[in-house]
Amino acid sequence: MKHLCMVVFAGMLGAMSASAADQTWTGKISDSMCGAKHNTSAEHGKKLSDRECTLACVKEHDAKYVFVSGGKVYNVGNQDFAALPDHAGHTVKLTGEMSGDTITVSKIAMPATKKKG
């Protein structure tokens, strides 16, 4: 019985620490070449939206996706996360686990828009 209680307690601690690791931030999906500021005319020779610039930098210049929040640029640890290209250049709510300056993304969602009225 004592052994069973210890196993249950250890399992609860593990579940609590796993769920406590994820955090959510609001910011923009960008690329490692541009970071917080896109200068599309200088980079691409023409004016592009932040989305177009991010996608072009990742595809054409081997840049990596990054997350910009509060003026700080964070690396994205899992570059293969499927929603990154869909939200390139968008302001999003990003959920994941941070280690140093790298976030491993678990969820990306568009923030709710306020209704005018």
C-alpha positions as CSV (number, residue, x, y, z in Angstrom):
1,M,0.0,0.0,0.0
2,K,2.8,2.4,0.9
3,H,4.5,1.7,-2.5
4,L,1.2,2.4,-4.3
5,C,0.8,5.7,-2.6
6,M,4.4,6.7,-3.5
7,V,3.8,5.8,-7.2
8,V,0.5,7.8,-7.3
9,F,2.2,10.8,-5.6
10,A,5.1,10.7,-8.1
11,G,2.7,10.4,-11.0
12,M,0.8,13.5,-9.8
13,L,4.0,15.5,-9.4
14,G,5.0,14.5,-12.9
15,A,1.7,15.6,-14.4
16,M,1.7,18.9,-12.5
17,S,5.2,19.7,-13.7
18,A,4.4,18.8,-17.3
19,S,1.4,21.0,-17.4
20,A,3.1,23.9,-15.6
21,A,5.9,24.1,-18.1
22,D,3.7,25.5,-20.9
23,Q,3.2,29.2,-21.0
24,T,1.3,31.5,-23.4
25,W,2.6,34.7,-24.9
26,T,1.2,37.2,-27.5
27,G,3.6,38.3,-30.2
28,K,4.5,37.9,-33.9
29,I,5.8,35.0,-35.9
30,S,8.9,36.4,-37.8
31,D,12.1,35.1,-39.2
32,S,15.7,35.1,-38.0
33,M,16.9,37.5,-40.7
34,C,14.4,40.2,-39.9
35,G,13.7,39.6,-36.2
36,A,11.5,42.4,-34.9
37,K,11.7,44.6,-38.0
38,H,11.1,43.8,-41.6
39,N,12.9,46.0,-44.1
40,T,11.5,44.4,-47.2
41,S,12.6,46.8,-49.8
42,A,16.3,46.4,-48.8
43,E,16.0,42.6,-48.4
44,H,13.9,41.7,-51.4
45,G,14.0,44.7,-53.7
46,K,10.3,45.3,-53.4
47,K,7.7,46.1,-50.7
48,L,6.3,42.9,-49.1
49,S,3.9,42.4,-46.2
50,D,5.4,41.0,-43.0
51,R,3.9,37.6,-43.9
52,E,5.3,37.6,-47.4
53,C,8.7,38.7,-46.1
54,T,8.8,36.1,-43.4
55,L,7.9,33.3,-45.8
56,A,10.4,34.5,-48.4
57,C,13.3,34.8,-45.9
58,V,12.6,31.2,-44.6
59,K,12.3,29.8,-48.1
60,E,14.9,31.8,-50.0
61,H,17.5,32.7,-47.4
62,D,17.4,29.7,-45.1
63,A,16.2,31.9,-42.2
64,K,14.5,30.2,-39.2
65,Y,11.1,31.1,-37.7
66,V,11.3,33.2,-34.6
67,F,8.7,34.6,-32.1
68,V,8.8,38.3,-31.2
69,S,7.2,39.4,-28.0
70,G,7.7,42.6,-26.0
71,G,10.5,43.6,-28.4
72,K,12.5,40.4,-27.6
73,V,13.2,37.8,-30.3
74,Y,12.9,34.2,-29.2
75,N,14.1,31.2,-31.2
76,V,11.6,28.5,-32.1
77,G,13.0,25.1,-31.2
78,N,10.6,23.0,-33.3
79,Q,10.9,24.6,-36.8
80,D,8.8,21.8,-38.3
81,F,5.7,22.8,-36.2
82,A,3.0,22.7,-38.9
83,A,1.2,26.0,-38.0
84,L,4.4,28.2,-38.3
85,P,4.0,28.9,-42.1
86,D,0.2,29.4,-41.7
87,H,0.8,32.2,-39.1
88,A,4.0,33.8,-40.5
89,G,3.9,37.5,-40.1
90,H,0.7,37.3,-37.9
91,T,0.2,38.5,-34.3
92,V,-0.6,35.3,-32.4
93,K,-1.1,33.7,-29.0
94,L,1.8,31.2,-28.9
95,T,1.8,28.4,-26.3
96,G,4.9,26.4,-25.5
97,E,7.8,25.7,-23.2
98,M,10.7,28.2,-22.9
99,S,14.2,27.2,-22.2
100,G,16.7,30.1,-22.2
101,D,15.8,32.1,-25.4
102,T,14.2,29.2,-27.2
103,I,10.5,28.2,-27.2
104,T,9.3,24.8,-28.1
105,V,5.8,25.5,-29.6
106,S,2.8,23.4,-28.7
107,K,0.0,25.6,-30.0
108,I,-0.5,28.8,-32.1
109,A,-3.8,30.6,-32.3
110,M,-5.0,33.9,-33.6
111,P,-6.0,36.2,-30.7
112,A,-9.7,36.9,-30.3
113,T,-10.8,40.1,-32.0
114,K,-12.8,42.6,-30.0
115,K,-16.2,43.3,-31.3
116,K,-17.0,46.9,-32.1
117,G,-20.1,48.1,-30.8
